[in-house]
């Protein structure tokens, strides 16, 4: 059986971006070349570890995060084989990966801290900031252009008309968030094209910093973009697939989503 082509067709079927598919197939082809005569279905955890060591030896020019992407692709491939029962045992176990440079990634805000942020809300603007920044995972630029017409209460979604790279996406709204937004719009008599935030990016940052100060948190403070990283990580923790989180965030590449949500030192079986 041609597992590479069958897997590629699967990636197309689930709707991954062309660039993501191309990268995954490139990484997997590299692995299959490494195996030579060894059959892909009879690999052990020890052999996976040896392959990871091989990547570090032969991809020394690449960043650690790029080397880890090779392993993330391989894990997804074996997830697929296991789901279709081509294999009875997942060879990854709990493979320890080399940590990436912490400066290049944002650590998610703990869910207990997020709950504290919600409890600290003092103004409608702060409430909207958390609903859109954390609950919907919007970028700051997306929040600033968001209008009341973009909330589709009949469908229970928020529409991002012009995300990064001009991508459009629909984000499901939690029932309590829908209720708050409906009341907010009605109570303030807002028109269809009213912007929820008629402030600058700097002012949004100040709102979030003031909330953290109020809670007694110490510098360095979390940035607005930490909210987006945090909801992505928390959604994966709750069982959502990376592909669904990719759609939620509006990423063109699954690799970007993997960097948002995958712990830097462990790949664990789902």
Order of alpha helices (4+ residues) and beta strands (2+ residues): alpha-alpha-alpha-alpha-beta-alpha-alpha-alpha-beta-beta-beta-alpha-alpha-alpha-alpha-alpha-beta
